[in-house]
Amino acid sequence: MMSTQEVASRMEQLTTQINLHNYNYYVRDNPTISDYDFDQLLAELISLEKQYPTLARPDSPTQRVGGSVTKRFESFRHQYPMLSLSNTYSEEELHDFDRRVRAVISEPVEYVCELKYDGVAISLIYEKGLLVRAVTRGDGIQGDIVTANVRTVRSVPLSLQGNFPEKCEIRGEIVLPRARFDILNKEREDIGESPFANPRNAASGSLKLQESSEVARRGLDAQLYYLLGENIAAHTHYERLLLLQTWGFKTPAAVKVARNMEDIMSFINTWDKQREHLPFDIDGIVLKVNSLTQQRQLGFTAKNPRWAIAYKYKAERVSTPLVSVDYQVGRTGIVTPVANLQPVLLAGTTVKRATLNNKTFIETFNIHEGDHLFVEKGGEIIPKIVGVDIERRAAGTTQVMFATHCPECNTLLVQSEGEAGIYCPNQLHCPPQIKGKLEHFIGRKAMNIDSLGEGKIEMLYDHGVVKNIADFYTLTPEQLLGLEKRVGAEDGKMARVIRLREKSVVKILDGIMQSRNVPFERVLFALGIRFVGETTAKKLARHFENIDRLSVAPEDDLMLVEDVGNAVAKSIADYFNQSENLEIILRLKEAGVQMQVMSSKNNLASQALAGMKVVVSGVFSISRDQIKALVEAHGGTIVSSISAKTTFVLAGNNMGPEKKIKAQKLNIPLLSEDDLRQKLGLVNVESIFEQ
C-alpha cells in the first residue's frame, strides 16, 4: 500500500502526464498516446482522487468533464479594460491608420497580422501557473465569471508549463468549430428546438449555460493571442505569442510580422481566399503594432487602442426581389418560412431560396411583399438574408404576414410561451410531420433501419402502406413488392424511378426484424417526442426503466430526471395523454420492440435506498450517470437540488462548493462513494456495470 506521500507523488505524475497528452491532442493536434492508454491513466487518477480527495490538485484534468451548476454568474472588474477594436472595410483607411501610427512613432514600425476570430472574447487569469478565473468581456469594464465552463474547454490549459510569472492574464476568443456547430444544430432539430443562427451565437450561449457538463459536451475551442502582466521577458507582441506557446497555449497558427502595407495586404488577400477552408469562422484580419514600447507611446482612446485595428472582410452581397414565401413543416411541427427569390448569382452559385427563420425575423426586418432582399454568403456556404433594400420598395406594398394555418393540413398554428418557433399541433395527422417521424424512427441513432433510406419512407407513406411507426412491424412482402416512386427531375437532375424488387424487400424486412433488439433508450429517442433528444432519452430510460412507468408519470415526477424541465415534462406528458400514441406503443410492444431497460443493474435492485432523495455532486470512480443508476436501482430517487427533504448528498471529488455549504447549513449528511458501497453492501461498484 502506498504512503500518502507516494500517493501525492503519483497523482502529480498522472496530472502532468494527462495534461501533456491533452495539450498534444487539443493544442498541437499531434496525439502521442492511444485513447485506451489515455483512459487508463485518467481512470487511475479518478480512483486516487476518490480515495484521497484532499490530495486532488487544482489543475487536475478530471475537472474537464464539468459537473458544477451555476445559477448566477458573478461579475468581476477587469484589471485592464477589455476594449474593442476600431473596424474598417477599406484599404484606404488602413493606410490612414498606418500614417497616424508613423506620425507618432519616429522609429521603424512593424505590425503583427492575425486572423479575426468570430467568437466570444475571454480573459484567463493565472496565479502561480494555475487557472483561477475566466471572465467574459461584458461591457469592457467588468464581465461575468465563467471559470467552471471554461475549464471544460480542453485547449485551455489548467496549469502552465515552463517559466511563467507569478500572475498573468491571457486574452483570446472562445470559438465553436463548424463541424461541432453542424452536429449541435442537427441535435437541436432532432428535438424540435430552433437551430443556432451561427457558431458565434452558439459559443456565446454555451459559455453562459448553468450546467458545465453540457458545456463540456459542446466541443468549444480557444484561440489565445494577447498576454498581459508584469515582469514578462518579451518586448514585442510577437515574442509574447511565442512565449504563450511555450506555456502550453493554443495560439494562432496564421500570424505574420509585416513591415509595410504590401505585406499587410498580401496577408489580408491570402486569407480572404482561404478562410472558407478554416475549421472555424473568421470575419477579418487584426493588425497590431508589434513593439510594446510603441504601443505604450500610442496609447488608447476612450474606446479603442490606437495601436491596433480590425480589417473586416466584405461579405459577398446581392440584392434580389422576393417572389414568394413558402412554409415548411418539420418533424416536430415547427413551421419555417422560406423566401423564394428571383435567381441571382452569388459567390459562384445561383441562389433561389433562403430561410426567413421565423416570425420574429420577418417582423424585425419588416419584410414586405416584393421587397428586394440583401443576401450574403460571406465565408459560409449557405446563403442568408441580412436586410431589406428599403430604397427599392414599391409604394403600397404590405408586410409579409406569417401563416396562420398549416400549409399542409390547414390546422391553426400555435406558439408556446417563451418559444420563437410557431408550430402545427396536428402531429398525428399532418403529412410532413408523419413522414419526418418515420424518417427519424429509422435513423442511425434511433432504430438504425438503414435499408429504408433513399426515399423509401416517402414511397411507403404515399402508397398508404405505412402511416405510423408501428406499421413497419406488420409489413409483408406482398405489400412491398413492386412499389415504385419517381424522384428527381428538379434543378436539372434527371428523373429516376425507385422500385422495390425482391432483394430490396428482403433487406427491408430483415432490417426491421433486427431493430427489435435496439435498446430501450434508443427506442425512446426514436419515438420522436418533442424535446426528447438522445441524451434526455437515456436519462429517462435509466430513471423509469420501462415504458409503462414512464407513460403514467406525472409532470412533477418527470422533472425529477436531470435536464427535464417544465417544457420537456409537459411535452412527454402530452405525448402519452394521446390515445393514438398509446395504441402505437402497444403495437410496438406486441411486435417485440424493447420497451424496458435490459441491463445487469436490474438484477441488483434492492430497497436499501427506498424513499430516499439523493443529490449527486462531484467526480467519482465511475460516471455520474452510472452512480445515479446505482442509486435508482436500489430504490433511491435522484434530485437535482438540495432541500430540507434531501436524505443525503453523495459527494465525490470536486463537489460543488455551493452545494456543500447548503448541505452543511441544512444538516444534510455527506456520503462518499465508499460510504455508498458499504450502505449497499457492495465491494466493487465497477463490476455492476460490466456488460
N, C-alpha and C positions, 0 to 999 in steps of 0.2 A: 504494500500500500504506500502511495506517495505521501510525503510530508507536505504541509501547507506551502512551504517554500518551493518545493518541486512542482506542486500544482500551479502556483502562480507563475513559475517559470515556463511551464508547458503552455499555459493559457496565453502568455505573452508571445511565445513562439508561434502558436497557432494563429493568433490575431495578426501578427506580422506576415505570416505566410499567406493567409487568406486575403488580407488587404492587398498584398502584392499581386496575387492572382487576379483579384478584381480589377486592379489597375491595368494589368496586361490585357485583360479581356475587354474592358469597357472604355479605357482611355487609349491604349496603344493598338487595340484591335489585333492583338497577337497572343492568343491563349497559349499557355505553356504547361497546361495540365488537363487531363480528361475530365469530363463532367462527373464521372463516377468518383475519381480520386478527390475532386473538389468537394463533392457531397460528403465523402468520408471525413475529411478534415473538419468541415462545418458541423457535422453530427457529433464529432468528438468534442468540439468546443462547446456546443449547446449542452451536452451532457455534463461537462465540467462546470459550466456556469450554473446549471441547475443544482448541482451538489454543493457548489461553493459560490453562492450569489454575491457575497461581499467581495470576492476577488475579481468579479467581472470588470473589464476595462471600459472606459467611456468611448473608446474608438472601436469597440467590438463590432465585427461585421454582422453579428446577429441582429443589430438594430436596423439592417437594411430591409427587413421584411415588413416593418411597420407594426402596428398594433395599438398605438395610442389613439385616443379620441379627443379632439379639441373642439369644445363647444363654442369657445370665443377666442379670437386671435388678439393677443395683447399688442399694443402699439410700442414702438421703440424709436427714439430720436437718433437719427444718423449722426455720427461724429463728424463726417464730411458730407455735406448735402449731395444728394444724387440728382444732379442737374441733367436736363435733357440737352440734346444737340440741336443746333440750328440746321435746317434742311434746305437743300437746293435740288432742282432738277436740271440745272443749267450749267454747261461747261464754262460759260462766261462768268457766272457767279463764283465758280471755283477759282478762276483767275483773279477775281476781285478779292477773294479770301486770301489767296497767296500774296497779293500785293499788300494787303493790310498787315499780314504777318511780317513781311520783309521790311515794311515801313517802321516797325518797332524793333526788329532784330537786325543788328548790323552784321553779325557773322553769318556764315553759310547755314542754310536751313535744310533739314531732312524731314520727310514725312513718313509715317508708317501707314500703309494701306491695309485695311482689314475688311472682311465681309460684315455687312449689317444684318444681324440675325433678326428674324421676325419672331421673337419670343417674348419672354417676361423678364424684366430686369431683376437681378437678385444681388444681395450683398451677403457675403460669407465672412464671418468674424472668427478668427482663430486665436486662441491663447495657449501658449506653451505647446503649440503644434496640434491642438485639438479643436475641432469644430464646436464652438459653444453657442453660436447664434446665426440664424439665416433670416434675413429681413427683406421684404418686398420694397420697391421704390416708394409706394404710397404717393404723397404729394411732394416728394423730394426732400422734405424736412424730416418727416417721420413715416415709417411704414409698419407693416404687420409682421410679427414674429411667426415664421412658418418652419421652424427648425425641424420638428418631427417629420414633416412631409419631405423636406429637402434631404434629410438623412436617407430616404429611400431611393434617391437618385444615385445610381451606382457609379457614375462618373464624377461624383463629388467626393473627394477624399475625407474620411472622418478624422484622419490624423496625417500630419505632414512628414515627409522624409527629407533627409539632408540637413543643411544648415539654414534654419529659418529663424526669424526674430521672435522675441517674446510675445508680441502681439502684432497682428496684421489683418488687413481687410482686403478681400478679393471680390471683384465685381464681374458680372457677366450676364448671360441670359440662360434661362431655363427654356428648352425647346422640346417640341414633340416631333420626332421623326415622322415623315409622311407615311411610312409603312405602318407604324403604330396608329397613326391617325385614321387610316383606312380601316384597320381592324376594329378600333373603338367605334367608329361610325356604323360599321356593319352590325356590331353587337347592339348598339342603341336602336337601330332599325328593327332588329330581331325582337326587341321587347316593346316596340311601339313608341319609343321616345324620338324626339326630333334630333337629327344628327348635328354635330358641331359644325359651325359655319366654316372654320378654318383651324389649322393646327395651333395658331397663337391663342385663339379663344379657348381651345381645349386645354392647352398648357396652363393658362391663367386660371381656369376653373378648377383644374386638378390641384394646383397649389393651395387652394382655399377649401379643399374637401375636409370634412371633420374626421374621417377615418383614414389614418395614414396607411393602413394595409391596402386600401383601394388605390391610393396614390402609387404605392409600390407596383401595383398591377398595371398601371397606365403605361409604364415604359418611358418615362421622361429622360431627357439627356441634358447635359450642361456644356456650355462653351464659356470659358473664363478668360478675360482679356485685360484686366485692369487691377494693378496692385497698389495699395495704399499702406503707409506705415512709416515708422521711424527707424533710423539706423539700418537701412537696406542698402546693400553693396551693389547698386546698379544705378547708373547715371542717365540712362535713356529708357524710353518706353519699351523699345525692342529688347534691351537687356533684361528688363523685368519680365517680359513674356518668356524668355529663355529660362529665367530663374523659376518662374511658376512651373515650367515643365519638370525641372529637377525636383521640385517639391511634391510632384505627383498630380498636377492639374492637367486637365484636357484643354489645351489652348488651341486657338485657330490654326488649322493647317495651311490655310491660304493667307499668307502675310508677305508684304513686300516693303522694303525700305526704298523710298523714291526720293530722288534728288532734284527732280524738275517736273514740270507739268506733263511732259511727254511720257515719263514713267507712270505717272498717275493715270493718265487717260488710257494707257496700254492695259493697266490692271483693271480699270473700270470696264473697258470694252471686252476684255477676255472673259470676265465673269458674267457680263450681260449675256454672252452666248452660252456659257457653261452652267449657269445657275439651275437650269432645269434638270441637270444630272446630279445635283447635290441631294443627299438624303433628307435634307431639311430645307425650310423656306428661308430665303433672304430677300430683302426688298431694296438693297442698295449697297453702297460702299462707305466706310468711315475713314476719314483722314485725320491723323493726329500728328502734331509736331513731335518729333522723336525726342529731342533734348528736354529733360525735366527742368533744367535751369531756364531754358527758353519758355517752357510752359508757365513757369512762375512769373517771368517777365511779362508775358501776355496777359495773364490773369483771367478774370471772369466778368461777364455782365451779370445782371440780376438773375438771369435765367439760364445762360449758356456759358461754357468755357470758350474763350477767344482762340484757343489753340487747337480746336477740333471742329469738324463739320461733317455732316452726312450728305452724301450724294445719293438721291433716290432714283431708281430706275423708273422710267415712264412705262407703265403697263400699256400694251397694245390695246387701243380702244377704238371702237367704231360706233357710229350712231345708225340705227336701223329701225324702221317702223314696226310697231306691234300690230300683227294681223289679227290675232285672236288669243283667247286664253282657254286652255283645256284644264280639266281637273282629274288627276289620277288618284285612284283609291288603293291604298296599300293593304297588306295582310291584316293589320290591326285596325283598319278603318280610317287611318289618318288620310286626309284629303290634301293633296299637294297641287297648287296651281302651277301650270307650266305655260310660259309665253311662246306662242308660235310667231316667229319673226320672219320678216322678209329676208330671204337668204343673203348672207353677206360674208365676204372673205375676211378672216381674222387669224393672224399668225399661221398662215399656210393652210387652213382648213375652212370649209364653208359651214357657217353657223346658222341653224334654222330654229333651234329651240333652246330655251334656258329656263331654269327654275325661278319661280317667284317666291319660293319658300313657304310663306303662309300669309294669312290675312293681315297681320301686323306689318309685314314687309310691304304689301301693296299700299296700305294706308300711310306708312311712313314716307314712302316716295311719292305718294299722291298720284299714282299712275292712272292716266285717262285712256279711254278708248282711242286707238290710233296714234298714241304718243310715239315719238322717236326715242328709243331707249339706248342708253350708253351700255355697251357690252365690252368686257375686258377678259383677257386671259392672263396677262402678266406671266409669272413663272408657272402657273397652273395649267393643266390640260383641259379642265372643264371650264367652259365659258360661264361668266357670271354677270348679272345685271347690276350696275353700280350707280345708276342715276337716270334722270329724265332730261332730255334736251328741251327745256321749257320754251325756248325761243321759237321752236318749230311746232309748238302745239296749235292745232287748229281751233278757231273760235267755236264755242257752243258744244264742245265735247264734254262727256260726263265721265266721272271717275269709275274705274273698274270696280264692280261690286262683287265680293266673294259669293260663290254659290251658296244658296240656302238649302238646296236639296241634293242628295247624292246623284251624280251624273249617271250612275249605273243602275240603281234600284229605286230612285226617287224618294228615298227616306229623308225626313227632315234631319239636317246635320246638327250636331251639338258641340259645345265646347265646355270642358270641365274647368272649374275654378282653378286658377293658377297655372294653366297649361296654355301654351301658344298654339298648339295644334287643334284643328277642328276635325271632327271625325263622324263617320257614318255608324250609328249604333246597331245597324241591322247585320250583325256579324254572322248570323246563321243562314241568311238568305241573299246576301249581296255577292254576286258572282266573283268579282276580283278578290274579295276577302276570302271566299271559299277556296279559290284557286291558290291564293297566297298561302293559306293554311295547309293545303295539300302539299305544296312545294316545300314549305317549312318542315312538315312532318317527315318527309323522306330525306331531308338534308343530312350531311355527313355527321354533324354534331348531334343530330336527333336520332332517327331510326336507321339512317345510313342505307337506304334502299336505292343504290346508285343506278340500278337497271331501269329506273323510272325517270331518268333525266332526259335531256334533249327534246323538250317539248311534249313529252308523252302525257304529262299531267293534264295539259290543256286539251289534248285529244280525248282522254278518258272522260273529262268533265263535259266537254262539248257533246260527246256521244251519249251522255247520261249514264255511263257505266259506274262512275264514282262521283258521289255527291257529298260525301264527308269522309273523314279519315278511317272510320270503321268499315267502309265499303271495300277498302283494299283487301281485307281478310276474308271476303266472301267471293272474290273474283274467281272465275272459272276459265279454262282455256277457250271454251266456246264463246264467251263474252269478248275475249281479246283478239282472237284470230281474225285477221283481215281488216281490223280497224285502220283508218288512214287519216292523215291530215296534211293539207297543203301549207307549206311555210315558205317564207322568203318573199321575193318579188317586191322588195322595198329598197329604196336608195340604190337602185342599180343592181341589186342582187338577183340572181336567177332563182326562180321558184323551184321548189323541190317537194317531193311527197314522202312523208314518213308513213310506212305501212308496217303493221305488226305481223311478222311471219312466225312460224313455229319456234325457231331458235330464240327469237326475242321474247316470246311468250313464256318459254321455259325459264329464261333468266329472270324475268319479272316475278313470276310466281315463286321461284327459288329465293330471290331477294326478300320477298315479303315473308316467306316462311322463316328465314334466318333472323328477321327483325324481331321475332317473338322472344329472342334471347337478350335483347337490348336491356340493360339495367333500368330500374325504375326511375332513377334520377333523370336519365335521358328521355325516357317516355314522358315524364312530367314536362320537361322542356319542349318536347315535340308536340304536346297538346296545343301550344300556341296561345297560352293565357297571356293577356296583355300585361306588360311589365315584368313577366317572369322569364328572365334570361337564364343562361346556362348556370351561372353561379348561384342565383336565387333558387333555382330548381333543385340543385344539390342540397342546399341548406334545408329546404322544405322537406325533401325526401328523408334526410337524416333525422329531422325533428319528429315528423309524423309517422315515418316508416312504411305507411301504406296509404293507398288512395281512399280507403273508407274513412280513416281518421281525418285525413286532410279535407275530404269533401264536406264534412259536417262541422268543421272547426269554425267557431265564431271569429269575428274580426279581431277581438281582443287577444284571443289565443294565437292567431296568425301573427300578430305583431310581437309575440314573444320570440319569434325567429329573427336572428340577426339580419339586418338590411331590409326587413319588411316593415314599411311604414304604412300610414293611413291609405295612400293611393293604391299601393300594391295589395294590401289586405282586402280593400273593397273590390278590386278587380278579381281577386281569387274567389271571394265570396259570391260575387255576381255570376261568375262562370258556373259555379256549382249550384246556383239557385235556378238555373235554366234546365227545364226537363229534357230538352233536346240534347244538351251536353251530358246529362246523367245517362241517357239512353246510349250515347256513343261510348261512354266509359264502360257501361255494362257489356256492350257488344265486344269491346276490346278485351275485357276480362274473359269473356266466353271464348274468344279466339286464342287465348293463351298468352296474350301480351303481359309482360311483367308489371304488376301493379303493387308490388311491395319490395322493400329492401331485402336483398338476399346477401347477407354477409355474416361472417363468423361472430360479429358482436352480439347478434340476436341470441346466440347460444349462452352468452354470459350474463344475460339480463337478470337482475335481482331487484329487490325492493329496498336495498340498503340506503338509497337516497330518496325514497318515496316522499313526496310532499315538500322536498327541499328546493328552494330557489337559489341558484348558484350564479355568481358573476365570475367570469374568467378574464384574467388580465395578465399580460406578460408573455414571455417566451418559455417554451417547455421542451422536453427531450423529443417530443413528437409534435405534430402540427396542432394548432389550436382547434381546428375542425375535428381532429381525432380526439382531443381532450374533451371537447363538448359532446361528441358522440358517446364517449365513455360515460360521462355523467348521465346522459339521457338513457343509455342502455341499462342503468341501474336505478331508474325511476326519478332522477332529478330533472329539474326544469331550468334551462339556461335563460337568464335575464340580462339585459344589456347595461342596466344602471343600478347603482346601489341605493337601497332604501331601507326603512326600518323592517320591511318584510323579507329582506335578504337573509338567507340562512348562513351562508359563509361565502367568502371570496377565495377562489382558487388562484393563488398568487404565484406567478412564475418570475423568471428573471426580467429585469427592466419593467416591472409593473408600473403602470401609470401613476405618478405622484398624487394627482388629484383624487383618484380612487382610493389610494392608501390613506390619505388624510380623512376622507369621508368615512371610510370603514372604521377607522380608529375613533372618530367622533361619535359614531353610532354604536360603537362596541360590537361591530360585526367581526367574527373570527376570520383570521387569515390562515388558510391551509396551503401547504406546499404540495408539490406533486407527490413527494414521498408520503406525506400525510394522507393523501387521497388513496394511494396504493394500500396503506395499512388499513384505512377505513373500509376498503372494498375487499381486503384480504387477497390482494394481488401481488405477485412477486415481480412479474415482467410485463409492464404495460404494452411494450412494443409488440409482443407476440400476439396480442389480441387482434391486431390489425393486419397480420400476415394473411395474404390471400392465396 
